[in-house]
Amino acid sequence: MIACVPLTVEMLSNRHDIVTGSSEMSFSEARQLADEKAKLTLLDPMLLAWMDGKTGRFSPNVVCCDTKKPSWLIYAETRGAELAVNVNDLSYVFVYRSGL
């Protein structure tokens, strides 16, 4: 699924950047790093949305083309997103909220 609006770092509220220097990082490795960062910041973090910049995949797979932000990011923000973890300059993005 292709996002209607390309993501930029300026769109990410309360952004925490992780730079590993590894261009070969897998989605699961990036997710693990992001989950660890979220656990340091939020109580019982819940993943609301994610984007794999390498493949263009994102979740949730919602299509409601806004003109300002990707639909998956709007989905997360309207459900209480509190933290965005940006791994390797938008290679992967994970958006969380506190589960409590």
Kinemage of the C-alpha trace (Angstrom):
@kinemage 1
@onewidth
@group {chain A} dominant
@subgroup {mainchain}
@vectorlist {calphas} color= white
{ca met a 1} P 0.000 0.000 0.000
{ca ile a 2} L 1.358 3.421 -0.920
{ca ala a 3} L 0.914 6.311 1.472
{ca cys a 4} L -0.813 9.343 -0.025
{ca val a 5} L 1.510 11.870 1.608
{ca pro a 6} L 5.233 11.173 2.047
{ca leu a 7} L 6.409 11.250 5.659
{ca thr a 8} L 8.874 13.895 6.848
{ca val a 9} L 10.506 14.095 10.279
{ca glu a 10} L 8.697 17.380 10.932
{ca met a 11} L 5.388 15.473 10.977
{ca leu a 12} L 6.458 13.361 13.971
{ca ser a 13} L 5.443 14.770 17.356
{ca asn a 14} L 7.540 13.950 20.420
{ca arg a 15} L 10.105 12.276 18.178
{ca his a 16} L 12.998 10.217 19.448
{ca asp a 17} L 15.658 9.398 16.870
{ca ile a 18} L 17.738 6.229 16.882
{ca val a 19} L 20.733 6.065 14.560
{ca thr a 20} L 22.488 2.707 14.317
{ca gly a 21} L 24.682 3.213 11.277
{ca ser a 22} L 23.462 -0.119 9.886
{ca ser a 23} L 21.705 0.087 6.535
{ca glu a 24} L 20.974 -3.648 6.681
{ca met a 25} L 18.772 -3.509 9.799
{ca ser a 26} L 15.640 -5.631 9.572
{ca phe a 27} L 12.148 -4.541 10.528
{ca ser a 28} L 12.174 -6.814 13.592
{ca glu a 29} L 15.531 -5.418 14.781
{ca ala a 30} L 14.259 -1.851 14.363
{ca arg a 31} L 11.028 -2.725 16.163
{ca gln a 32} L 12.973 -4.175 19.092
{ca leu a 33} L 15.042 -0.976 19.420
{ca ala a 34} L 11.912 1.172 19.191
{ca asp a 35} L 10.077 -0.953 21.776
{ca glu a 36} L 13.013 -0.573 24.174
{ca lys a 37} L 13.011 3.222 23.706
{ca ala a 38} L 9.245 3.350 24.251
{ca lys a 39} L 9.578 1.351 27.502
{ca leu a 40} L 12.015 3.974 28.806
{ca thr a 41} L 9.592 6.788 28.032
{ca leu a 42} L 6.033 5.460 28.503
{ca leu a 43} L 4.182 3.281 30.994
{ca asp a 44} L 3.177 0.010 29.314
{ca pro a 45} L 3.703 1.308 25.750
{ca met a 46} L 1.256 0.246 23.059
{ca leu a 47} L 2.275 0.341 19.399
{ca leu a 48} L -0.374 2.217 17.429
{ca ala a 49} L 1.181 2.449 13.979
{ca trp a 50} L 4.380 1.857 12.050
{ca met a 51} L 6.014 2.508 8.712
{ca asp a 52} L 8.736 0.554 6.927
{ca gly a 53} L 10.431 3.164 4.775
{ca lys a 54} L 12.482 0.551 2.949
{ca thr a 55} L 9.456 -1.285 1.537
{ca gly a 56} L 6.818 1.459 1.746
{ca arg a 57} L 4.587 -0.743 3.929
{ca phe a 58} L 2.714 0.732 6.882
{ca ser a 59} L 0.155 -0.252 9.459
{ca pro a 60} L -2.639 0.198 10.024
{ca asn a 61} L -3.374 -0.146 6.365
{ca val a 62} L -5.867 2.722 6.266
{ca val a 63} L -6.461 4.871 3.225
{ca cys a 64} L -8.003 8.244 3.908
{ca cys a 65} L -5.735 10.548 2.003
{ca asp a 66} L -5.103 13.693 3.969
{ca thr a 67} L -3.133 16.466 2.366
{ca lys a 68} L -0.848 17.088 5.356
{ca lys a 69} L 0.141 13.701 6.843
{ca pro a 70} L 0.108 10.004 5.960
{ca ser a 71} L -3.114 8.233 6.926
{ca trp a 72} L -1.388 5.730 9.249
{ca leu a 73} L 0.116 8.633 11.245
{ca ile a 74} L -3.239 10.419 11.492
{ca tyr a 75} L -4.725 7.138 12.749
{ca ala a 76} L -2.126 6.971 15.543
{ca glu a 77} L -2.471 10.641 16.486
{ca thr a 78} L -6.258 10.437 16.753
{ca arg a 79} L -5.830 7.489 19.120
{ca gly a 80} L -3.566 9.290 21.563
{ca ala a 81} L -0.055 8.916 20.137
{ca glu a 82} L 2.533 10.150 22.610
{ca leu a 83} L 5.854 9.040 21.136
{ca ala a 84} L 7.290 8.516 17.666
{ca val a 85} L 10.516 6.541 17.327
{ca asn a 86} L 12.409 7.291 14.126
{ca val a 87} L 15.006 4.629 13.312
{ca asn a 88} L 17.805 5.473 10.864
{ca asp a 89} L 16.328 8.605 9.303
{ca leu a 90} L 12.841 7.315 8.443
{ca ser a 91} L 13.962 3.813 7.500
{ca tyr a 92} L 11.471 2.718 10.149
{ca val a 93} L 9.008 4.701 12.265
{ca phe a 94} L 7.003 3.370 15.222
{ca val a 95} L 4.305 5.385 17.019
{ca tyr a 96} L 3.231 4.563 20.587
{ca arg a 97} L 0.982 5.645 23.395
{ca ser a 98} L 0.886 4.631 27.025
{ca gly a 99} L -1.276 1.578 27.557
{ca leu a 100} L -2.244 2.681 31.046
